[in-house]
């Protein structure tokens, strides 16, 4: 019994006394790659939205459409970012489309989702006060016939 406890004590002391290098290589936890089919699905949805925008659409219009479509896809941020990065790799998009893609990607990186995440070029302030409108001035979300 004494030999066993002495052996355990030596092993425990030896393990505790082993110095750890400050430069020891530690394993890096890698994030799992996003699902390729989900990324392709998001890319297809975003391309469809970009192709349906009119020539007179502003960057903000395109950004809102992209943010809404991305939100409707209900995919995690890594999937959305992979799709946006892929689309931004195409140099043939017009400046306003690229600007919209960059802004949507920034919103996703910040963890903001949907059209409420769209920045209008400045921070909202309370100086202007709330916007109050009369009746029948809201947006309709019913499908158009």
Backbone torsions as a table, in degrees:
resi	resn	phi	psi	omega
1	UNK	NA	-37.7	179.5
2	UNK	-65.1	-39.7	-179.6
3	UNK	-63.7	-40.5	-179.4
4	UNK	-64.1	-48.2	-178.5
5	UNK	-67.3	-34.3	177.5
6	UNK	-67.5	-39.0	178.4
7	UNK	-64.9	-44.6	178.3
8	UNK	-61.9	-41.2	179.9
9	UNK	-64.8	-41.1	179.8
10	UNK	-66.1	-44.1	178.8
11	UNK	-63.6	-42.2	-179.7
12	UNK	-66.0	-42.1	179.6
13	UNK	-67.4	-39.6	179.5
14	UNK	-63.3	-40.4	179.2
15	UNK	-69.1	-36.9	-179.1
16	UNK	-74.1	-28.9	-176.9
17	UNK	-86.2	-9.8	-179.7
18	UNK	-67.9	120.3	-177.8
19	UNK	-72.6	143.3	175.9
20	UNK	-101.8	129.3	179.3
21	UNK	-72.1	141.7	176.7
22	UNK	-68.2	-23.0	-179.4
23	UNK	-100.3	17.4	-178.9
24	UNK	-60.6	140.0	179.6
25	UNK	-77.4	123.5	178.2
26	UNK	-107.1	142.3	179.3
27	UNK	-65.3	139.2	179.2
28	UNK	-95.5	127.6	178.3
29	UNK	-75.7	114.6	-180.0
30	UNK	-92.9	140.8	175.5
31	UNK	-76.3	145.9	178.8
32	UNK	-66.8	144.1	177.4
33	UNK	-65.4	141.4	178.2
34	UNK	-66.0	152.0	179.9
35	UNK	-61.8	123.2	-175.6
36	UNK	-62.9	-37.6	179.4
37	UNK	-67.6	-37.2	177.8
38	UNK	-67.0	-41.0	178.6
39	UNK	-62.6	-45.0	179.6
40	UNK	-62.5	-37.9	178.4
41	UNK	-63.3	-42.3	179.0
42	UNK	-67.5	-41.4	178.4
43	UNK	-59.6	-44.9	179.8
44	UNK	-62.0	-44.7	-180.0
45	UNK	-62.5	-43.1	-179.2
46	UNK	-68.7	-37.8	176.6
47	UNK	-64.3	-39.1	177.9
48	UNK	-61.3	-42.3	179.8
49	UNK	-65.6	-42.9	-179.3
50	UNK	-64.9	-34.6	-178.5
51	UNK	-74.5	-21.3	-178.9
52	UNK	-90.8	-4.4	179.8
53	UNK	-74.2	140.0	-179.8
54	UNK	-72.5	162.3	-179.9
55	UNK	-64.0	-27.7	-179.5
56	UNK	-87.1	2.9	-179.1
57	UNK	-67.3	139.2	178.2
58	UNK	-85.7	170.9	176.6
59	UNK	-60.2	-37.0	179.2
60	UNK	-67.5	-38.2	177.1
61	UNK	-62.0	-45.7	-179.1
62	UNK	-66.5	-40.5	178.7
63	UNK	-61.3	-43.5	179.4
64	UNK	-63.5	-42.6	179.5
65	UNK	-64.9	-40.8	178.8
66	UNK	-66.9	-43.8	179.9
67	UNK	-63.3	-41.0	179.4
68	UNK	-64.8	-45.6	-179.7
69	UNK	-63.9	-41.9	178.7
70	UNK	-62.8	-40.6	178.3
71	UNK	-64.9	-38.1	-179.3
72	UNK	-69.0	-22.1	-180.0
73	UNK	-71.2	-22.6	178.2
74	UNK	53.6	43.3	178.5
75	UNK	-104.9	152.8	177.5
76	UNK	-66.4	161.6	-176.6
77	UNK	-56.0	-41.4	179.5
78	UNK	-59.7	-34.6	177.9
79	UNK	-68.7	-46.1	180.0
80	UNK	-62.4	-42.9	179.4
81	UNK	-64.9	-39.7	178.7
82	UNK	-63.0	-40.9	179.2
83	UNK	-66.4	-44.2	-179.9
84	UNK	-66.0	-40.5	177.8
85	UNK	-63.0	-39.0	177.9
86	UNK	-63.2	-46.4	-179.6
87	UNK	-64.8	-36.1	179.2
88	UNK	-71.1	-13.8	176.1
89	UNK	-73.9	-10.0	179.0
90	UNK	-89.1	113.4	-177.5
91	UNK	-79.4	-3.2	-174.8
92	UNK	-85.6	-5.9	-179.5
93	UNK	-71.6	148.8	176.5
94	UNK	-65.3	159.1	-178.1
95	UNK	-55.4	-43.8	-176.6
96	UNK	-67.4	-31.3	177.3
97	UNK	-71.6	-43.7	178.8
98	UNK	-63.1	-40.6	178.5
99	UNK	-62.1	-41.7	178.6
100	UNK	-64.5	-43.2	178.8
101	UNK	-62.7	-42.1	179.1
102	UNK	-63.2	-43.5	-179.4
103	UNK	-65.9	-40.0	178.6
104	UNK	-66.6	-41.3	178.4
105	UNK	-61.6	-41.1	177.8
106	UNK	-61.5	-41.7	178.0
107	UNK	-63.0	-41.7	179.7
108	UNK	-65.9	-40.9	177.9
109	UNK	-60.9	-35.0	179.2
110	UNK	-78.8	-5.6	-179.8
111	UNK	84.4	14.3	179.7
112	UNK	-95.1	135.9	-177.5
113	UNK	-125.0	154.9	174.0
114	UNK	78.6	179.7	-176.0
115	UNK	-72.4	-15.7	177.3
116	UNK	-70.1	-16.1	-179.4
117	UNK	-83.3	-5.9	-175.8
118	UNK	-72.8	127.4	176.6
119	UNK	-90.1	139.9	-178.9
120	UNK	-100.8	25.6	178.0
121	UNK	96.2	-4.5	178.6
122	UNK	-162.7	167.0	179.1
123	UNK	-79.9	142.1	177.0
124	UNK	-68.1	145.0	178.0
125	UNK	-124.8	161.9	177.9
126	UNK	-93.5	-1.1	-178.5
127	UNK	-63.5	-39.4	-177.9
128	UNK	-72.1	-20.9	-178.7
129	UNK	77.8	175.8	-178.4
130	UNK	-72.4	152.8	177.4
131	UNK	-95.1	121.5	-179.5
132	UNK	-116.2	127.5	-179.6
133	UNK	-119.6	162.0	176.6
134	UNK	-76.5	-178.3	-179.3
135	UNK	-64.3	155.1	176.5
136	UNK	60.0	32.7	-179.2
137	UNK	-113.1	7.7	-177.4
138	UNK	-91.5	177.1	178.3
139	UNK	-84.1	148.1	174.8
140	UNK	-106.0	138.4	-179.0
141	UNK	-112.3	20.4	178.0
142	UNK	-86.8	148.3	-179.1
143	UNK	-65.7	144.7	178.6
144	UNK	-85.7	142.2	-179.9
145	UNK	-90.3	NA	NA
